[in-house]
Amino acid sequence: MTRHPVQKVWTIVVAGGSSQRFGRPKQYEVIGGSRVLDISVDIARSASDGVVLVVPAADAAAEGGVAGGSTRSESVRNGLAAVPSDATVICVHDAARPFADIDLYRAVIAAVVDGADCAIPGVVVTDTIKIVDADGVVVATPERSSLRAVQTPQAFRADALRAAHADGAEATDDAALIEAQGGRVVVVAGTDDNRKITYPADLEWARDRIAARTATAGSPR
């Protein structure tokens, strides 16, 4: 079912990393009875006309996905190659953010439909940020009010994302590749719950969050 009139939206769910900081493949960890990866895929399917899942190469056949690459950008490119050519909007979402919701997808997709090359969720930075050199010496303190901590899903005009990846460039997120090409990237409001599972403590937080939601849903009114 097409969820966005005129537009054809596909989402690449990226779960191809080795999770070195976590210590084991975090995308297969279970929270609330479901794997982190499956939660992210399910919400992507509800927001999109199709989903491409990128997983470690050894798991691609079993998971019905596409083999990831040696870097995040390479993994996205592998997923991008499996997106139909008639897609008009492509979202990229890190599977390790299982609490991204349908409203967040709708917000970034709407911003692209309204004319942005790319739309990303971002939250206000509350800590003071210091820029340091290789020796740990502070060289600058950016104005905090202009800073945002960005999240996924990130949405793109399909042709802009394909062009950004055409030369094999690398970046920690795909929005940076659009920026490098002079594209228009806009930020929509992210959510505090859309936290990335990076370390074991993040997994415990996610499990507690699910348990709290379950308890609230089951509470008598």
C-alpha positions as CSV (number, residue, x, y, z in Angstrom):
1,M,0.0,0.0,0.0
2,T,1.4,3.4,-0.9
3,R,1.5,5.6,2.2
4,H,2.5,8.8,0.5
5,P,0.5,9.9,-2.5
6,V,2.7,10.5,-5.6
7,Q,5.8,9.6,-3.7
8,K,7.3,6.1,-3.5
9,V,9.2,5.7,-0.2
10,W,11.7,3.1,0.6
11,T,13.8,2.6,3.7
12,I,17.2,1.1,4.1
13,V,17.6,-0.3,7.7
14,V,21.3,-0.5,8.4
15,A,22.3,-3.4,10.7
16,G,25.5,-4.5,9.1
17,G,28.0,-3.4,11.7
18,S,30.2,-5.6,13.9
19,S,29.2,-3.7,17.1
20,Q,32.8,-3.4,18.4
21,R,31.9,-0.9,21.1
22,F,29.1,-3.0,22.3
23,G,31.1,-6.2,22.3
24,R,28.7,-8.4,20.4
25,P,26.1,-8.0,17.6
26,K,23.7,-5.6,19.3
27,Q,21.2,-5.7,16.4
28,Y,20.2,-9.3,17.5
29,E,19.7,-8.4,21.2
30,V,16.2,-8.9,22.5
31,I,14.2,-6.1,24.1
32,G,10.5,-6.6,25.0
33,G,10.4,-10.0,23.4
34,S,11.7,-8.8,19.9
35,R,15.1,-8.3,18.4
36,V,16.3,-4.8,18.1
37,L,16.7,-5.3,14.3
38,D,13.1,-6.6,14.0
39,I,11.6,-3.6,15.9
40,S,13.4,-1.2,13.6
41,V,12.3,-3.1,10.5
42,D,8.7,-3.3,11.6
43,I,8.4,0.5,12.1
44,A,10.2,1.1,8.8
45,R,7.7,-1.1,7.0
46,S,4.8,0.8,8.5
47,A,6.2,4.1,7.1
48,S,7.5,2.9,3.7
49,D,6.4,1.2,0.5
50,G,9.4,-1.2,0.9
51,V,12.4,-1.9,3.1
52,V,15.9,-3.1,2.4
53,L,17.7,-4.7,5.4
54,V,21.5,-4.6,5.5
55,V,23.1,-7.1,7.8
56,P,26.6,-8.7,8.2
57,A,27.5,-10.7,5.1
58,A,27.4,-14.0,6.9
59,D,23.8,-13.4,8.0
60,A,22.3,-12.0,4.7
61,A,20.8,-15.2,3.5
62,A,19.2,-16.2,6.8
63,E,17.9,-12.7,7.4
64,G,16.6,-12.1,3.9
65,G,18.8,-9.0,3.7
66,V,21.6,-7.5,1.8
67,A,25.3,-8.0,2.8
68,G,26.8,-5.0,4.6
69,G,30.2,-3.6,3.7
70,S,33.4,-2.8,5.6
71,T,32.1,0.7,6.5
72,R,28.7,2.3,7.2
73,S,28.7,4.2,3.9
74,E,29.6,1.0,2.0
75,S,26.7,-0.8,3.8
76,V,24.3,2.0,2.8
77,R,25.5,1.8,-0.8
78,N,24.9,-2.0,-0.8
79,G,21.4,-1.3,0.4
80,L,20.9,1.5,-2.0
81,A,21.7,-0.9,-4.9
82,A,18.7,-3.0,-3.9
83,V,16.2,-0.1,-3.8
84,P,14.0,0.1,-6.9
85,S,14.9,2.8,-9.4
86,D,11.5,4.4,-9.2
87,A,11.7,5.2,-5.5
88,T,11.4,9.0,-5.0
89,V,12.2,9.3,-1.3
90,I,14.7,7.0,0.4
91,C,15.1,6.9,4.2
92,V,18.2,5.5,6.0
93,H,17.7,4.3,9.5
94,D,20.2,2.7,12.0
95,A,18.6,-0.5,13.3
96,A,20.2,0.4,16.7
97,R,17.6,3.1,17.2
98,P,14.5,0.9,17.9
99,F,12.4,3.7,19.4
100,A,12.1,5.8,16.2
101,D,8.4,6.1,15.6
102,I,6.0,6.6,12.7
103,D,5.7,10.3,13.4
104,L,9.5,10.8,13.1
105,Y,9.4,9.1,9.7
106,R,6.5,11.2,8.6
107,A,8.3,14.4,9.6
108,V,11.5,13.7,7.7
109,I,9.6,12.4,4.7
110,A,7.4,15.5,4.6
111,A,10.4,17.8,4.8
112,V,11.8,16.2,1.7
113,V,8.5,16.2,-0.1
114,D,8.4,20.0,0.7
115,G,11.7,20.6,-1.1
116,A,14.7,19.6,1.1
117,D,17.4,17.3,-0.4
118,C,17.7,15.7,3.0
119,A,15.9,15.9,6.3
120,I,17.3,14.7,9.6
121,P,15.9,14.5,13.2
122,G,17.9,16.4,15.8
123,V,17.7,17.2,19.5
124,V,19.0,20.3,21.2
125,V,22.5,19.9,22.8
126,T,22.3,20.7,26.5
127,D,26.0,20.1,27.4
128,T,28.7,22.6,26.5
129,I,30.8,21.3,23.7
130,K,34.6,21.8,23.3
131,I,36.6,21.2,20.2
132,V,40.0,19.8,21.0
133,D,43.2,19.2,19.1
134,A,45.2,15.9,18.9
135,D,46.8,16.7,22.2
136,G,43.5,17.3,24.0
137,V,43.9,21.1,24.1
138,V,40.7,23.1,23.7
139,V,40.8,25.1,20.5
140,A,37.2,26.3,20.3
141,T,33.8,26.4,22.1
142,P,31.0,26.4,19.6
143,E,27.8,28.3,20.5
144,R,25.5,25.7,22.0
145,S,22.3,27.1,20.7
146,S,23.3,26.3,17.1
147,L,24.2,22.7,17.9
148,R,22.0,19.6,17.3
149,A,22.7,15.9,18.1
150,V,21.3,14.2,15.0
151,Q,19.5,10.9,14.7
152,T,17.9,8.6,12.2
153,P,15.7,8.0,10.2
154,Q,17.1,10.4,7.7
155,A,15.1,11.0,4.5
156,F,16.5,12.0,1.1
157,R,15.4,12.8,-2.4
158,A,16.3,9.5,-4.0
159,D,18.4,11.1,-6.8
160,A,20.3,13.2,-4.3
161,L,21.2,10.2,-2.2
162,R,22.3,8.2,-5.2
163,A,24.4,11.1,-6.4
164,A,26.0,11.5,-3.0
165,H,27.1,7.9,-2.9
166,A,28.2,7.7,-6.6
167,D,31.8,8.4,-5.9
168,G,32.2,6.1,-2.9
169,A,32.6,8.9,-0.4
170,E,32.7,8.0,3.4
171,A,30.9,9.8,6.3
172,T,29.4,8.9,9.6
173,D,26.0,9.7,8.3
174,D,24.5,10.2,4.9
175,A,23.4,13.8,5.5
176,A,27.1,14.7,5.6
177,L,27.5,13.5,2.0
178,I,24.6,15.7,0.9
179,E,26.1,18.6,2.7
180,A,29.4,18.0,0.9
181,Q,27.6,18.3,-2.4
182,G,26.0,21.5,-1.4
183,G,22.6,20.0,-0.9
184,R,19.9,21.5,1.4
185,V,19.7,19.6,4.6
186,V,17.0,20.5,7.1
187,V,16.6,19.4,10.8
188,V,13.3,18.4,12.2
189,A,12.6,17.8,15.9
190,G,14.0,14.5,17.1
191,T,13.0,12.7,20.3
192,D,14.9,11.9,23.5
193,D,13.6,8.3,23.3
194,N,15.2,7.8,19.9
195,R,18.4,6.8,21.6
196,K,21.0,4.7,19.8
197,I,22.1,1.4,21.4
198,T,25.9,1.7,21.4
199,Y,27.0,0.3,24.8
200,P,25.5,-2.4,27.0
201,A,24.2,0.3,29.3
202,D,22.1,1.6,26.4
203,L,20.6,-1.9,26.0
204,E,19.6,-2.0,29.7
205,W,18.0,1.5,29.3
206,A,16.1,0.2,26.3
207,R,14.8,-2.8,28.2
208,D,13.8,-0.6,31.1
209,R,12.0,1.7,28.7
210,I,10.0,-1.2,27.2
211,A,9.2,-2.5,30.6
212,A,8.0,0.9,31.7
213,R,5.8,1.2,28.6
214,T,4.3,-2.2,29.2
215,A,3.6,-1.5,32.9
216,T,1.9,1.8,31.9
217,A,-0.2,0.2,29.2
218,G,-1.3,-2.5,31.7
219,S,-2.1,-0.1,34.6
220,P,-5.8,0.2,35.5
221,R,-7.4,3.5,34.6
